[in-house]
Amino acid sequence: MVGDTGGCRACTGALVYDDRVSEPRPLLLMSPNWLGVSDDSVKRAATIAGSKYVIFVADMYGGGKILAGPPEAGPLANALRADPLERRRRIAAALDALRSESAKRKIGNLKRQAAVGFCFGGGNVLELARTGADLQAVICLHGDLLTSLPAKPGDIKAAICVGRCRSSAACCIRSARSSPTCPGSLASTQGLRGSAIA
C-alpha cells in the first residue's frame, strides 16, 4: 500500500506491478467500484498489470476503507458525487501518487498513461478527464456520466471511451479497438462531444 500525499489525508492505494520486470511500463490509474481498495480490486489490478503495466488502485475514501456493501458504500460515494471538486482532488492525487511512486522506483513510462474505472470509479476517472489531466486515454465502464461541473470546450485532453456493455468489460475494450466510434452500446468522445460526459 502506498500513501497518497496530495489529495486525501490518510488515503492509501495499492501500487501493483511485476517487480521482476526492469524496463519502464505504461501507467494505469484504476479507480475501483464504490467498495474501495478491496482484495478483489487489487487482484483484478494484478491480472491486468501482468508484466506489461504499472497500476495504482485509488483509495477515494481514506484509511484504505474496504466496505462490505451498499449500506456502507452509498453514503461515502454519494458524498463525493455531491462534491465534484473534492472528488477531482482525490482522484488527481491518486494519479500524482502513481506517477511519483513509479518514478521513484524507475518502473513507469510517464509518456504512456491512462485511467480506468468501474461504476463509481468510472465516474471518478471521467471527473479526472474533465480536469484536463494529461492522460492518453480514460475508460469508464458502467460509470457515473453526469456532473455538476462540466468541462469547458477543449479542457479534456484524453481520448475517452465509455462502456455500458451488458456482457462484460472485455467486449467493451474489444469493440473500442475495432472502431474509433465505439459501436453498439459504447460511445467515444467523437460521438459525445458537448454531451453528458463533457
C-alpha positions as CSV (number, residue, x, y, z in Angstrom):
1,M,0.0,0.0,0.0
2,V,1.2,3.5,-0.9
3,G,0.1,6.7,0.8
4,D,-1.4,9.4,-1.3
5,T,0.3,12.6,-0.2
6,G,-1.6,15.2,-2.2
7,G,-5.3,15.0,-2.0
8,C,-6.8,12.8,0.7
9,R,-5.3,12.7,4.1
10,A,-4.7,9.1,5.1
11,C,-5.7,7.8,1.6
12,T,-3.8,4.8,0.7
13,G,-3.8,2.9,-2.6
14,A,-2.2,-0.2,-3.9
15,L,0.7,0.0,-6.3
16,V,0.6,-3.1,-8.4
17,Y,3.4,-4.3,-10.8
18,D,5.7,-7.2,-11.6
19,D,9.0,-6.4,-9.8
20,R,10.8,-9.0,-12.0
21,V,10.5,-6.6,-15.0
22,S,13.0,-3.8,-15.0
23,E,12.0,-1.7,-18.1
24,P,9.5,1.2,-17.7
25,R,5.9,0.2,-18.4
26,P,2.8,2.3,-19.2
27,L,0.9,3.6,-16.1
28,L,-2.7,2.8,-15.4
29,L,-4.7,4.5,-12.7
30,M,-7.5,2.2,-11.6
31,S,-10.5,3.6,-9.7
32,P,-12.5,0.6,-8.3
33,N,-16.2,0.5,-7.6
34,W,-17.6,2.0,-4.5
35,L,-16.4,-0.8,-2.3
36,G,-12.9,0.7,-2.4
37,V,-9.4,-0.9,-2.4
38,S,-10.6,-4.4,-1.7
39,D,-8.7,-7.7,-2.2
40,D,-10.7,-8.3,-5.3
41,S,-9.8,-4.9,-6.8
42,V,-6.1,-5.5,-6.1
43,K,-6.3,-9.0,-7.6
44,R,-8.0,-7.6,-10.7
45,A,-5.3,-4.9,-11.0
46,A,-2.6,-7.7,-10.7
47,T,-4.3,-9.6,-13.5
48,I,-4.4,-6.6,-15.7
49,A,-0.9,-5.4,-14.9
50,G,0.8,-8.7,-15.6
51,S,4.3,-7.8,-16.8
52,K,3.1,-5.0,-19.0
53,Y,1.7,-2.2,-16.8
54,V,2.1,-0.4,-13.5
55,I,-1.2,0.1,-11.8
56,F,-2.3,2.2,-8.9
57,V,-5.6,1.3,-7.3
58,A,-7.0,4.6,-6.0
59,D,-8.4,5.0,-2.4
60,M,-11.1,7.6,-2.6
61,Y,-12.3,7.4,1.0
62,G,-9.2,7.5,3.1
63,G,-7.8,5.0,5.6
64,G,-7.9,2.2,3.0
65,K,-11.5,1.6,3.9
66,I,-12.9,-1.7,2.4
67,L,-16.7,-1.6,2.5
68,A,-19.0,-4.6,2.9
69,G,-21.7,-3.4,0.6
70,P,-24.2,-0.7,-0.4
71,P,-25.3,0.4,3.1
72,E,-21.7,1.4,3.9
73,A,-20.6,2.5,0.4
74,G,-23.6,4.6,-0.6
75,P,-23.2,7.4,1.9
76,L,-19.4,7.8,1.2
77,A,-19.7,7.6,-2.6
78,N,-22.7,9.9,-2.6
79,A,-20.8,12.5,-0.5
80,L,-18.1,12.6,-3.2
81,R,-20.6,12.6,-6.0
82,A,-22.2,15.7,-4.4
83,D,-18.8,17.4,-4.1
84,P,-17.1,17.1,-7.5
85,L,-14.2,19.4,-6.6
86,E,-13.2,17.1,-3.7
87,R,-13.8,14.1,-5.9
88,R,-11.5,15.6,-8.6
89,R,-8.9,16.5,-5.9
90,R,-8.8,12.9,-4.6
91,I,-8.6,11.2,-8.0
92,A,-5.9,13.7,-9.2
93,A,-3.9,13.0,-6.0
94,A,-4.1,9.3,-6.8
95,L,-2.7,10.0,-10.3
96,D,0.1,12.0,-8.7
97,A,0.9,9.1,-6.4
98,L,1.0,6.7,-9.3
99,R,3.4,9.0,-11.2
100,S,5.7,9.7,-8.2
101,E,5.9,6.2,-6.9
102,S,6.6,4.7,-10.3
103,A,9.2,7.4,-11.0
104,K,10.8,6.7,-7.6
105,R,11.1,3.0,-8.5
106,K,12.1,3.8,-12.1
107,I,9.4,1.4,-13.4
108,G,6.9,3.8,-15.1
109,N,6.8,5.3,-18.6
110,L,5.4,8.8,-18.0
111,K,4.7,9.2,-21.7
112,R,2.1,6.4,-21.6
113,Q,-0.7,6.9,-19.1
114,A,-4.3,6.0,-18.8
115,A,-7.1,5.7,-16.3
116,V,-9.9,3.2,-16.0
117,G,-12.8,2.9,-13.6
118,F,-15.9,0.9,-13.0
119,C,-19.2,2.2,-11.7
120,F,-18.3,4.8,-9.0
121,G,-14.7,4.5,-10.2
122,G,-15.8,5.2,-13.8
123,G,-17.3,8.5,-12.7
124,N,-14.1,9.3,-10.8
125,V,-11.9,8.9,-14.0
126,L,-14.4,10.9,-16.0
127,E,-14.0,13.7,-13.4
128,L,-10.3,13.4,-13.8
129,A,-10.6,13.8,-17.6
130,R,-12.7,16.9,-17.1
131,T,-9.8,18.5,-15.2
132,G,-7.7,18.3,-18.3
133,A,-5.4,15.7,-16.8
134,D,-2.5,14.7,-19.1
135,L,-3.6,11.2,-20.0
136,Q,-3.7,9.4,-23.3
137,A,-7.0,7.6,-22.5
138,V,-9.7,7.4,-20.0
139,I,-12.0,4.3,-19.9
140,C,-15.3,4.4,-18.0
141,L,-17.1,1.1,-17.6
142,H,-20.7,1.4,-16.4
143,G,-19.9,4.7,-14.7
144,D,-21.5,7.9,-13.5
145,L,-21.8,10.1,-16.5
146,L,-23.3,13.3,-15.2
147,T,-21.5,16.1,-13.3
148,S,-22.5,19.4,-11.9
149,L,-19.1,20.8,-13.2
150,P,-19.0,20.1,-16.9
151,A,-15.7,20.6,-18.8
152,K,-15.3,23.6,-21.0
153,P,-14.6,23.0,-24.7
154,G,-11.0,22.0,-25.1
155,D,-10.5,21.0,-21.4
156,I,-10.5,17.3,-22.0
157,K,-7.1,16.1,-23.4
158,A,-7.6,12.3,-23.1
159,A,-9.4,10.1,-25.6
160,I,-12.5,8.8,-23.7
161,C,-14.3,5.5,-24.1
162,V,-17.5,5.0,-22.1
163,G,-18.8,1.4,-22.0
164,R,-22.2,0.3,-20.9
165,C,-21.8,-3.3,-22.1
166,R,-24.1,-5.9,-20.7
167,S,-22.0,-9.0,-21.1
168,S,-18.5,-7.9,-19.9
169,A,-15.9,-5.2,-19.8
170,A,-13.8,-7.2,-22.2
171,C,-16.4,-6.8,-25.0
172,C,-16.2,-3.1,-24.5
173,I,-12.5,-2.9,-24.9
174,R,-12.5,-5.2,-28.0
175,S,-15.3,-3.1,-29.6
176,A,-13.4,0.2,-28.8
177,R,-10.3,-1.2,-30.5
178,S,-12.2,-2.3,-33.6
179,S,-13.9,1.0,-34.3
180,P,-12.9,4.6,-33.5
181,T,-16.5,5.4,-32.7
182,C,-17.1,2.6,-30.3
183,P,-20.1,0.8,-31.9
184,G,-23.1,-0.7,-30.1
185,S,-23.5,0.3,-26.5
186,L,-20.3,2.2,-26.4
187,A,-19.6,5.8,-27.0
188,S,-16.3,7.7,-27.6
189,T,-15.5,11.4,-27.4
190,Q,-16.2,11.5,-31.1
191,G,-19.8,10.8,-30.5
192,L,-20.2,12.6,-27.2
193,R,-18.5,16.0,-27.6
194,G,-20.7,18.5,-25.8
195,S,-23.0,15.9,-24.3
196,A,-23.5,14.5,-20.8
197,I,-19.9,13.3,-20.2
198,A,-18.2,16.6,-21.1
